[in-house]
Amino acid sequence: MPHLIAPSVLAANFGQLDHDVEMLNQSAADWIHVDVMDGRFVPNISFGFPVLQAIQKVAQKPLDVHLMIEHPELYIEQFRDGGADIISVHYEACPHLHRTLQQIKASGAKAGVALNPHTPVSLLSEVIQDIDVVILMSVNPGFGGQKFISNTYQKIKELKSLITAKESSCLIEIDGGVNVENAPLLLKAGADVLVAGSFVFNAQDPTQTIQDLKQISF
């Protein structure tokens, strides 16, 4: 399967959000990545249901909603109703992860789990067959524009081995510091989905930048 590109609207211009989402509609992007932060699980606040609903009204591509929040199980149905097609929760925020994954699937969304840079992929061994996508954070979550953590390559390989061993169809998504230089290495290691925020929206030509990421081979 060709790799997927999921630009993160966290880096978009919120003064012209409709315009930026429409640009993504017309681009080679596959998903639209939406980062939700509560100021508690991560030291930043992004946006909630009203902004997600505003994005959904314009978006013509699946909304990949990444919940960097405490107690995400309290809000699954609201995010699904707000337009989320994929809902990813953090392993570190879910003491009853299996139950939360089942809750996401019951809502009709695909279920994802995100791992912070220090969290080993082996902790997903018992639930990997219930997960549609694993987001490996390649920066510390909470802020855009951070430097890529190089240990991510090894984590991708370990996760790919786990997925193969458990005969899971789970996708591997990389979030943080992705660019055209490291993207080939990420794909070679086993990544399936690349999230890019600042690299896309700060580019002189965001549409061409998305196309460049989409056309990368290894």
C-alpha positions in Angstrom: 0.0 0.0 0.0 1.4 3.5 -0.8 2.2 5.5 2.2 -0.3 8.2 3.4 0.3 11.8 4.2 -1.6 13.5 7.0 -0.9 17.3 7.3 -1.5 18.6 10.8 -3.8 21.6 10.9 -2.2 22.6 14.3 0.2 24.5 12.1 -2.4 26.0 9.8 -3.4 29.7 9.8 -6.5 29.9 12.1 -7.3 33.3 10.6 -8.0 31.5 7.3 -8.7 27.9 8.4 -11.3 27.3 5.7 -8.8 28.3 3.1 -6.1 26.0 4.5 -8.5 23.0 4.8 -9.6 23.6 1.2 -6.0 23.6 0.2 -5.6 20.2 1.8 -8.8 19.0 0.0 -7.1 19.9 -3.4 -3.7 18.5 -2.4 -2.3 15.0 -2.4 -3.0 14.7 1.3 -4.8 11.5 2.4 -5.9 12.4 5.9 -6.2 15.7 7.8 -4.5 15.4 11.2 -6.2 17.2 14.1 -4.3 17.6 17.3 -6.4 18.1 20.4 -4.6 19.3 23.6 -6.1 20.0 27.0 -3.2 21.8 28.8 -3.0 19.0 31.3 -1.8 15.8 29.5 0.5 18.1 27.5 1.6 21.6 28.4 -0.4 23.3 25.7 -4.0 23.9 24.7 -5.1 23.7 21.1 -8.8 23.5 20.3 -11.9 21.4 20.9 -15.3 20.5 19.4 -16.3 23.9 17.7 -13.1 24.0 15.7 -13.3 20.3 14.8 -16.8 20.9 13.6 -15.7 23.9 11.6 -13.0 21.8 9.9 -15.4 18.9 9.2 -17.8 21.3 7.3 -15.0 22.0 4.8 -12.9 18.8 4.9 -13.4 16.3 2.1 -10.8 13.8 3.5 -10.8 11.7 6.7 -10.2 13.5 9.9 -7.4 11.8 11.9 -8.0 13.1 15.4 -5.2 12.8 17.9 -6.4 13.2 21.5 -3.5 14.5 23.7 -5.9 14.8 26.7 -6.6 13.2 30.1 -9.6 10.9 30.4 -10.3 10.7 26.6 -12.9 8.0 27.2 -15.3 10.8 28.4 -15.3 12.5 25.0 -15.1 9.7 22.4 -18.7 10.0 21.2 -18.5 13.8 21.0 -15.4 13.7 18.9 -17.0 11.1 16.6 -20.1 13.3 16.3 -17.8 16.2 15.6 -16.5 14.5 12.5 -13.6 12.3 13.6 -13.0 9.3 11.3 -9.9 8.0 13.2 -9.6 8.7 17.0 -6.2 8.1 18.6 -5.8 8.1 22.4 -2.5 8.1 24.3 -1.4 4.8 26.0 -0.2 7.0 28.9 -3.7 8.5 29.5 -5.7 5.2 29.4 -5.5 2.9 32.4 -8.2 0.8 30.7 -6.9 0.9 27.1 -8.7 -2.2 25.8 -12.1 -0.8 26.9 -11.3 2.6 25.4 -10.4 1.0 22.0 -13.7 -0.9 22.1 -15.5 2.4 22.8 -13.9 4.1 19.8 -14.8 1.2 17.5 -18.4 1.2 18.8 -18.7 4.8 17.9 -17.9 3.9 14.3 -14.4 5.4 14.2 -11.1 3.7 13.6 -9.2 3.2 16.8 -5.6 4.5 17.3 -3.1 4.5 20.1 -0.3 7.1 20.4 3.0 6.4 22.3 5.2 9.1 23.8 8.9 8.9 22.8 9.8 7.2 26.1 7.0 4.5 26.0 8.2 1.1 24.6 6.1 -0.5 21.8 6.1 -3.8 23.7 3.4 -2.5 26.0 1.0 -2.8 23.1 1.5 -6.5 22.7 -1.8 -7.5 24.2 -3.9 -5.1 22.2 -2.2 -4.7 18.9 -4.8 -6.8 17.1 -7.5 -4.3 18.3 -5.7 -1.2 17.0 -6.1 0.3 13.5 -3.2 2.7 13.8 -0.3 3.4 16.2 1.0 6.9 16.3 4.7 7.0 17.3 5.5 10.4 18.7 8.9 11.4 17.2 8.9 14.6 19.3 7.7 15.3 22.8 3.9 16.0 22.4 2.5 19.4 23.0 4.2 21.8 20.5 4.9 21.9 16.8 8.2 22.6 15.1 10.3 20.4 17.4 13.5 18.5 16.5 13.0 14.9 15.4 14.0 12.1 17.8 16.2 9.7 16.0 15.4 6.7 18.1 12.1 6.7 16.3 13.6 4.6 13.5 14.3 1.7 15.9 10.9 2.0 17.5 9.3 1.7 14.0 11.2 -1.5 13.4 10.2 -3.0 16.7 6.6 -2.1 16.2 6.6 -3.6 12.7 8.0 -6.8 14.1 5.2 -6.9 16.7 2.5 -6.2 14.1 3.9 -9.0 11.9 4.2 -11.5 14.8 0.6 -10.8 16.0 -0.8 -10.8 12.4 -2.3 -7.4 12.9 -3.2 -5.0 10.1 -2.4 -2.0 12.2 -0.8 1.0 10.4 2.3 2.9 11.8 1.9 6.7 11.9 4.8 9.0 12.6 4.1 12.4 14.2 6.7 15.1 14.8 9.6 16.6 12.9 8.8 14.8 9.6 10.4 16.3 6.4 11.6 15.2 3.0 15.0 14.3 4.4 13.9 11.8 7.1 10.7 10.6 5.3 12.5 8.0 3.1 14.2 6.6 6.2 10.9 6.4 8.1 9.2 4.6 5.2 12.1 2.2 4.8 11.9 1.4 8.6 8.2 0.5 8.1 6.1 3.6 8.6 2.8 3.8 6.7 1.5 7.3 7.6 3.5 10.5 7.9 2.1 13.5 9.8 3.6 16.9 8.8 2.6 20.2 10.3 5.1 23.1 10.3 7.0 21.5 7.4 3.9 21.8 5.2 2.2 25.0 6.4 5.4 27.0 6.7 6.5 26.0 3.2 6.4 28.5 0.4 4.2 26.1 -1.6 2.4 23.8 0.9 0.6 21.9 -1.9 3.9 21.1 -3.6 5.4 20.1 -0.3 2.6 17.6 0.3 3.1 16.3 -3.2 6.9 15.9 -2.5 6.2 13.9 0.6 3.6 11.7 -1.2 6.0 10.9 -4.0 8.9 9.9 -1.8 10.2 6.4 -2.4 13.0 4.4 -0.7 
